[in-house]
């Protein structure tokens, strides 16, 4: 599921939207680490994404959704509908 946008771009956009500098994450990471995430030279763990999202005051799924949709409303709606369908199907017993 390739996208024109990516986690680095979504992170930078969310950070700027919140009016935060890279130094604003100093309680959880160095400015250098946040910079490397935004440049795409490092890949964060799920726990690091959670910590970053706490600073941004957003749910980690919000950041991932931005990564896949660039925040375009129709794409967001379609992606979230798909996620809901897939979660629903995973909650059903397997057919035998």
N, C-alpha and C positions, 0 to 999 in steps of 0.2 A: 504494500500500500504506500508507494512513494508519494511524497508531497513536495510542493514548491517551497513551503515553509518547513521549519524544523524546530526541534527543541531549542537549539541555541537562539534562533530568531524569536521564538515565543517567550523565552526567558527574558531576553533583552527588552522586548515590547512590554511585558508585564512589569518589569522593574521600572522602566521609564514611566509607565502609566501611573505607578504608585509614587512617583517622584523620589525614588531611592537611587542613591549612588551605589557603586559596587562595594564601597566601604560600609554601606548600610547592612551588610551581611556579616560584619566582623564577629558577631557572637557565634556564628556557626561555621564560617569559612574565611579564608583570606581573600583580599581583593584580586590577587593573582589567580586563585582558583575560579572565582566567579567569572573573571575575564576569559579564562581558558574554556569554561563552559559555553560562554556566549560566542566564542570563536569556533567552537566545535572541536577543539583539540583534546578535550577530556569528556568522558561520559559519566554522568552521576549515577550513583546507586539509587535504589528506590528510597532508602532512608534519607539520603541527601536531598532528593527531590522533595520529600515530605518536609524536611527542615527548611528548605528554601521557600516552599509554599507557605509555611507558617509565617515567615518574615513578610511575605507578600500578602498575607491574609486572604489566600485563595486555597481551594481544594486542589490536591495534586491532579485530579482528573481535569480540572479547568486548564492547567498548564499543558497537559497532554492533548486536550481537545484543541487548544490554540495551535499546538504543533502540527496537528493533522488538518486543520481547517483554515488557518490564518484568521480565525474569528469571523469568517463570512457566515452570516446568519443561516442561509439555506443549508450550507454544508454542516454547520453545527447541529441543526435540527435533524438532518439525515443521519449523521454519525451517532447522536445520542439515541435516536430511534433504533438504529442497528444494535447498539450496545444493549439497550433494553430487551430487544428480541433475543439476542444471544444469551444474556443472563437468564432470561425466562426459559429458554430451551435447555440450558445447563442445569436448571433446577428441576427438570422433569426426569422421571426414571428412564433409563435407556430402554429402547424397544428391543425385544428379543425375537 
